[in-house]
Amino acid sequence: MRSNIYFKTWINKYPGLTRICLILILFAGMAQFASFGLIQAHVISFYGAQSEDISFAFQISYAGIISFLPIQFRTQRYFNTRNYLIIAFLIGIFLNLGCMVTQNLVLFSVLRFFMGAVTCTIAACILIILFSTLPIEKATLIGVSIFFSLVLTCGIIVGIGASWIVVRWDWIVFYYALIGLQIVAMVICILLFKLTIDRKPLPLYQIDWIGGLLFAFGVVTAVYIFIYGPKRYWLSDQTVQYASFFSISALSLYFYRKTTIRHPLIDMNVFKYPKFIFAIGLMLVFWCVKDSINLIYGYAASVLGWDAVDVVQSGLFNILGVIVATLIAIGLILRKKENLPKLLLVGFSLLCLYHLWLYFHLTPDLSFNELCLPIFVQGLACGFLFVPITIFCSASVPKSTGMTAIIICAYTRFCSTLISMSGLYTLQLYYTQNYKYQFLGKLTIDNETLAQRQSLYQNLLSSKGLGKSEAIGISNMLLSKSSAMQSQLLAVRSIFMIGAIVASATIIILCCFAVIIKLKKPEKNKLKSRAQ
């Protein structure tokens, strides 16, 4: 390892073990954030809440992460690393205990926000330390790859444990598992890190605390708008109107402060670089389209009737795809940086293929093996895209901008999640109603298919001993359920077609971008030769 600023002397002999310990600490910190991503049905039943309430509690943690992220990169320079992490884990334990004893959704959401801040403290701190364990020329690529691969897969890994627990015990038991994991991480911190670090602390008074508060209030209200807005017809609801005004005002003041104060949390000069804006646009498109995987998990649970364990097990194929593609991407970029645009093309091509496969093959009776193939392909696409796009963002701005590129990437991830959640809900609602009305228009007395299906249901129910009137009533209910399912499937297929079109358009834009870069290269070379 190239630096001994953080670790005790004995661990420097084992760089591989050091990185494994850092990954374990990172996982323990992120597990509480991703604690109920794939088992929301169990959490809904425990709290007696609506699905949007649990979605709000889940996303508000991300608001806590991005609110504290730029501050964390400053506070880490002030406090001792070992004590800093231990205190963060202790706060996380108390927050988990609070979640265990409360069933008040408002208090639960507040606790989740601070849990996101704790997750950010641990994750960002470990990211910086991870960079110090890697060779300088490979630190950014490998460090970001490890970090964000865990970000992509953590929810499914945690979901494995969560689903195993909730089918055997109460949901509360999962909090005991999280607390146990955090205690193990604290022990590793004590064994791994020095008690004191010889470096100049960064004064805390230089941190823009007011800007941090403005941003926190702005993003929390933004979460409220995008979660509850589609269900309350957006600005027709007075609460959403007030939240929109407050969010826009707070975020506008935050970004205005970045251009006027001496020590801003982020460097707004990064937006002067066209490549950076283009890379952020790619990331926004990628995350918005990538989140369609949630439709598959929802389809598996609601239509195919899979339990939480089956859904999580299918997610393992997604993890496998992410890991395989990430390893290939790292190897290709280390070998030759010019491979990065090719990886982007391959990734978006796979993303397009994944959406097209589901559009043509989504039926009410897909098997586990049939569905795992597209889930694996989606994981491959994510592995080929996320690390290259993140590296593209970081390389598009000068090093003098510090961690601003990573912070803006986190902001983009947050925005894309909110857009995809509200967008997917709105599209599902629109297409489901549209197809349902089409079905109702065709369900007439002279419809031969309808008459055959009614006769089939009635004869089957009559053979079970039901009376004629009961058989007719139940058959009508079954027909209604069948048409609702078909409407839902057709709606999901339509959304996947939109995803395929967006991915295809992105491929075309990438090709045009590559052509423009190639045409500009000779001009730049001529200017350099003249200058020399």
N, C-alpha and C positions, 0 to 999 in steps of 0.2 A: 504494500500500500504506500501511496506517495505522501501521506500526511499522518502525523501522530498527535494531532491537536485534540482529538476526541477520546481515543481509546486508551485503555490500560496497556502496559508494556507486553504482557503475556499474550494478548490476543493478536498482536501484530504479526506473530509467526504464522497465523492461520487466516489468511485473507478470505478464503472460501467460507470458513465457519463464520467469520464476521458478517459477510453479506447475507448468509442464511439467517443469522440472528436479527439483522436489520429488517429482513423481509417478514420475519415472525412478529417483530414489534409493529411494523407497518400494518400487517394483517389484523393484529389485535386492536389497533386504533381504528381501522376502517370497518371492522365487523359490526360495531354498534351503529354506524351510519346505515349499512345495508342490511339491518337485522330482520326486516320483514318484507323485503321487496317481492318475493315470490309466494308468500303465504298470507297475503293481505286478507283473504277470506276469513282466516282464523282470528286475525286482529279485529276485523269488523264485528264478528260475533262476540268477541270478548268485551269490546267497548260499547257495543250496541249502537254503532254509528253508521253513517252512510259511507259509500265507497269514496266519495270526494273528500270527506273529512280525513280519512286515513291517507289519501293521496296528498292532502295538504300537509299533514304531519310528516309525511315522508319527504316531500320536496322542501319543506322549511328547513330541514337539516342541511340541504345543499345551499340554501340561502345563508345559513350560518357559516358554512365552509368558505364561500366566496367573499363574504363580508369580512372575515378575519384573515383571509389569505395574504393580502398585501401588508397588513399589520404584523402578521406572524413572521414574515421575513425580516422585520426590524426587531421585534422583541426577542427573537432567537439570538441576536447578536448582543443582547444585554444580559441575559440570564445564563447561568451554568447549565450545560446541556443535560446532565444526568438529573439534576433537581427539577429542571424544566419539564422533562418527560414524565418523571415520577408524579409531580404535582398534577400534570394533565391527566394521567391515568387515575389518580385519586378522585379528581373532579368527575371524570367519566364514571367511576364506580358509584359516586353519590347520585349522579344523574340517573343511572340505571336503577338504583334503589328507589328514586323518586317515581320513575315510570312504573315500577312494580306496585307501588301502594296507591297510585292515583288512578281514577277512572274518569276524571274530568278532562274532556278533550282540549279545552283551552290551556290548562296547565300542562297537559301532555305535549301540546304543540310548542309551548314555551321551552319545556325541557329538551325537546328535540332540536330546537334552534341552537341552544347552548351545546348540545351534543355534537352538532355540526362544527361549532367553533373548536371543541376539543379534538375532534377528528382532524380538522385542519392543522391544529397545533402539532399533533403527532406526525401526520403525513408529510407536511411541508418540511418539518425539522429532519425527518428521516431521509427525505429526498436530498437535502443539502449534504447530509452526512454520507449518503450513498455515493454522491459525486466524488467525495474525497477519497473513496476506496478504489477508484478506477483510474486508469491511465488518462492523462489530460486529453489526449486526442480522441479517446473513446468515451469519456465521462458522460457527455450530454446524450449521445445516442443510446448507450447501454443503460444508463441511469433512467432516462425517460422511458425506455422500453420496458424495463422491469416495473417501474412505478405504474405506468398507465395500463400495462397488461393486467396488473393486479386490480386496478380500478375497474377494468372491463369484466373481470372474472370473479371479483370478490362477492358480488351479490349472489351468484349461483353457488359458490363454495359455501357461503354462510347459509344459503337456502337449504343445502343438503342437511346440515346439522339442525336447522330450524324445523324442517319438515319431519325429520326423524323424531324430534322431541314432541312436536304438537300432536302427532298421531298416537303417542304413548302417554304423555302427561299433559298437564295444563300449560298454557302459553307462558305463564310466569316462570316456569322452570328454565326457559331459554335465557332469561335475564341472569339466573345463577351461572349458566354456562358462560355468558359474556363476562361476568365479573371474574370468574375463575381464569378466563383467558387474559384478562387485564392484569391480574395478580402475577401470572406467569411472566408477562411482558415486563412488569416492574422489576421482578427478580433478574431478568436478563439485562435490564438497564443498569442495575447495581453492579452486576458482574462485568459488564462490557465497558462502561464509560468512566472516565476520570472524575474525581471529585471536584477538581478545579481545572479550568482551561486558561492558558496564557494567551489572551487576546484582548484588544481594546474594546470595551463595551460601547454600544451605540446609545447615545442619550435618548431617553423615552420622550422628552419634551419636544423633540423634533418630529414626532409622529403626528400625522393629521387625524387626531381623534374625532374632531367634528365631522370631517369628511367621511370617516368610517361609520359614524352614527347615521349620517344622511343616507349613505349607501345601504346600510342594514335596513332602515325603515323603508327605503324605496323598493328593495328586492322582496321584502316580506309582503308588502302590499301587492307587488307584481305577481307573486305566487297566488295570492288570494284571487286576483283578477282572472288569471289564466285557468285556475282550478274551478272556481265557481261561476265565472263569466258565461261559459257555454251553456250552463244549466239554468242560468237566470236571464238569458237573452241579452247578454252583454250590457250595453249602456241603457237599456230600458229599465234596469234595476238601479234604484237610487244609491244603494250601498256600493255597487260596482262603479258608479259615476264618481263618488267621493274617493274611493280607493284609487281610481285612475288618475284623478287630479293630484292626489297626494303623491303617488308613485312618480309621475312625470316631473312634478315640482322637485321632489327630493333628489332624484337622479340627475336632473338638469343642474341643480346647485352643486351636486357632487362633481360632475365633470367640468363645470365652470371653475370650481376651486382648483382643479388640477392644472389649469392654465394660468392661475394667478399667484399661487403660494410658492414659497421657496423650496419646500421639501414635500412634493406630492407623493401620494401612495403609488401612483403609476405614472409613467412617462408618456404623455400624449403625443410626443414626437414620433412614436412608432407608426402612427396613422399617416405619416408623410411618405411612407414607402409603399408603392403600388403592389409589390410582391406580397407584402405582409397582409394587405387588405384582401388580395386574391386568395391567400392561404386561409385566412379567417373565413372567407366565403365558402371555400371547400369544406372546412370543418363544420360550418353551420349546416350545409347540405347533407354531409355525411351523417351527422348525429340525428338530424330530422328523419332521414330515410331509414337509418339503422334501427330506430326505435320501433319500426313495424314488427320487430320480433315479439313485442309484447302482445300483438294481435294473435300470434301463433300460440303463445302460452295461454291466453284467454280462450281461444278456440279449443285447445286441448282440454281445458278444465270445464267449459260450459257445454260444448257440443259433443266431444268424445267422452266426457265424464271421467277424465283422469283425476286422481287425487294429487295432493301436493308432492308426494314422493315421486310419482311418475313424471310430473312436470319438471321437477328439479333434475331427475335423471336424464331427461331429454336435453336439459341445459348443459350437461356434461359434454355432450358432443360439440356444443358451441364453444366451451372452454378449450377442448382439444383443437378445434379449428383456429382459435385465437393464438394458442401457443405455437402450433406448427407454422402458421403464417408469420408470426412475429419473429421466430427464429430464422426463417428464410429471409425476411426483410432485413434483419440486422446483418446477416452474412452478406447479402448483396450490396447494402449501403457501405459496409466497411470495405468491401472489395473495390467498389467504384461508386462515387457519389452520384454519377450521372444515371445510375439505375433508379433513382428516386422517382422521376416522372413515369417510368415504366411500371413501377409498383403501384402508383396511383391509378394508372390505366387498368392494370390487372384487377385491383381492388374494386373499382367501380364497375368493371365488367362482371365480376363475380356477384356484386350486389344486384346488378341488373338481371343476371341469370337466376338468382335466388327469387326475386320478385316474379319473374315470368313463370318459373316452375310452379310456384304456389298459385298463380293466377289460373294456370291451365289444369292443375291437378287437385285443387282443394275441393274435397267432397266430405259428406257427413260420416264417412266410415274409413278414414285413413288409419293405417296401423302405426304402431310405435316405430317400427323400422323405416316405414315410408316417410314419416315426418322428421326423423332424425337426420336424413340426408340434407334437406334444405337448411336445417338448423346448423349443421356442420359447415355448409357452404357459406352461410352468413357469418360464422365465426372466422372462416378464412378471409372473407372480405374485410372484416374489422381489423384483423391482424395485419393485412397488407396496407390498410389505409391510415389507421390512427397514429401509429408511430411515425411514418413518413410525413403525414400532414403536420404533426407537432414539430418534427425536425425542420420542416419547411418554414413554419412560423418562426421558430427560433433563429434560423439562419437568415431570415429576410430582414432582420434588424441588427444594428451594431451592438456589440457587447456592452457599450456604455449605458444602454437602456436597462441593464440589470435583469430582474426577473419579470419585467413587464409583459414579455411575450407569453410566458406561462400563465400569468394572471389573466391576461385577455383570453387565452385559450379556455381557462376555467369559466370565465364569464360567458364565452360562446357556448360552451357545453350546457350551462345553466339555461341560457336563452333558448337553445334548440330543444331542450327537454320540455320547457313550458309550451313552446310552439307545437311540438309534436303531440303532446298530451291533449291540448285543446283542439288541435287540427284533426287528430285521429277521432276524437269524440264527435266533433261536428260532422266530419265526413261520414262516419258510421251512422249517425242519426239521419243525415240527409239521404244517403243511399238506402238505408233500411226502410225508411218511410216511402221512398220512391218505388222500390221494388214491391213493397207490401201493397201499395195502391194498384200497381200493375197486376199483381195476383188477384186482388179483390175484383178488378175489372173483368177478369177472365172466369171468375167463379160464378157462372150462371147456371140456370137449371138445365139448359141444353148442352152443357159441357160434358162430353163423354168420359173424359179422364176423371173428373170430379165424381160423376155418378159411379164409376167403377170403384174408386177408392172408398166412397161412402158405403157402398154395398159390401166391400171386403171387410171394412171395420165392423159394420153392423152384424154380418154373419159370424165373424170371429167372436164378438162380444155375446151374441145370442147363444153360441155354442158353449159359452162359459156359464150359462144360466141366467143371464140378465134379461129383463123384459124389453119389449120393443122400444118404449119411450126412453128408457135408460140407455139402451144401445145407441139410439139416435143422438141423444145428448152427448154421450162420451165420444162418439165418432166425430161429431162436430168439433169437440174440444181437441181431439187428436189432429184433425185437419188444420185447425187454427195454429196449433203448436208446430206442425210440420211446415206450414207456410211461413211462420215466423223464423224458423230455423233456416229455411231456404233464403229468406230475405237477408238474414244476417250473413250467411255464407256469400251470397252475391255481393253484398256490401263490402265484405272483407276482400273479395277478389277484385272489386273495382279499385279499392285503395292500393292493392298490390300492383295493379296496372299503372296507377299514378306514380308509384315508387319506381317502377321500371322505366317510365318515361323520363322522370327526373334524373335517374342514374344515366340514362342514354344521353340526355342533353348535357350532363356534366362531362361525359366522355368526349363529346364533340367540342365543348369549350376547352377541355384540356389539350386536345389535338391542335386547336387553333392557337392556344397559348404557346405550345411547343414550337409551332411554325413561326410565330412572331419572334420568339427568342432566337431561333436559328437565323432568321433574317437580320436581326439586330447585331448578332455576333461579329460579322465582318466589319460593320461600321465602327464598333467599339475597338476592334483590333487596329483599324486604320488610324483612329484617334490616338490610341496608345503609341503607335509607331511614330506618328508625327510629333507627339509630345516628347518622345525620347530623342 
